[in-house]
Amino acid sequence: MTFTFLGTGTSNGVPVLGCSCEVCRSSDAHDKRMRCVGLLETDATRILIDCGPDIRQQLMPLPFKRLDGVLVTHIHYDHVGGIDDLRPYCMFGDIEVYTQQDTIQGLKQTMPYCFGENLYPGVPQLHLNEIKAYEKFRIGDVDVLPLRVMHDKLPILGFRFGKFAYITDMKSYDERLLQSLEGVETLVVNALRWEKPHHSHILVNEAIDFARKVGAKRTYLTHLTHYIGLHDAANERLPHDIRFAYDGLKLEI
């Protein structure tokens, strides 16, 4: 199984429009971050995690093959804004979207032309599947365990696949989450910036503390702002088993 970070940036992406800081001016590809998306693959199955507004650019370099499922963490635009761009994949059949009920309702409200009778010609054929936190299901040959975290006051989903877990946009969590992550060896978790607390995201030190509670052997931080700093210098500030992810990074799970 492999996991590819197609995007590791926060809602603004990096560089930030109108910003001239050293990170936004950097020519290092590691400092250029599209909105958060991941791709999990086995020999038989391809699963997209979230589908933000950069998705066309993120998928363009990849082989054009069937997507067996799209897991959606929550309804915020930087995580769902590119779903319409998946329409070319309908040549392989309906696009199976898996998410919780409030996100299903949100998609129907923001993309009403994709649902109901008399659909607009050419819209993506989306099949919405309701999933619930801590109720395991299967896509192809991959077992998926949805997890529950809080994004400020909004309950959202993370996901566990065997000994790998992916969590983004987390601010708080409960003991059940930690219990459900027991045995995870590779962890992906959000870490907005180093300082200045945020109402709906954890910071780097909080992400490190969370990784220690999980007991993961290796942790990758994502959903990063330009305030993280230049990629190489920022990584030097982290423990050896925790790294800042970057767009295009591929992990063997």
Secondary structure, DSSP 8 states (H G I E B T S, - for coil): -EEEEEE-B-TT-BS-TT--STTTT---GGG-B-B-EEEEE-SS-EEEE---TTHHHHHTTS------EEE-----HHHHTTGGGGGGGGGGS-EEEEE-HHHHHHHHHH-GGGSSSS--TT---EEEEE--TT--EEETTEEEEEEEEEETTEEEEEEEETTEEE--S-SB--HHHHHHTTT--EEEEE---SSS--SSS--HHHHHHHHHHHT-SEEEEESB-GGG--HHHHHTTS-TTEEE--TT-EEE-
